[in-house]
Amino acid sequence: MSDEIKKAIDRLKEVKELLEKFSTRDEAIKYLVKETNLSEEECSNAYDILIKIDFNKNIE
């Protein structure tokens, strides 16, 4: 796996861990909207995708 892809995956893991610390989905989405200036719909979709990803599986 290239260094660039590994760095991107590591960053996504960090974001997922951060989002999982919020007590509710809505709080996490509000945080994403505030930090990214993206729409609530975009942040909601991103949240749903990130939370579903299992980064513990081996990617080769």
Buried (B, 14 or more C-beta within 10 A) or exposed (E): EEEEEEEEBEEBBEEBEBBEEBEEEEEBBBBBBEEEEBEEEBBBEBBEEBEEEEEEEEEE
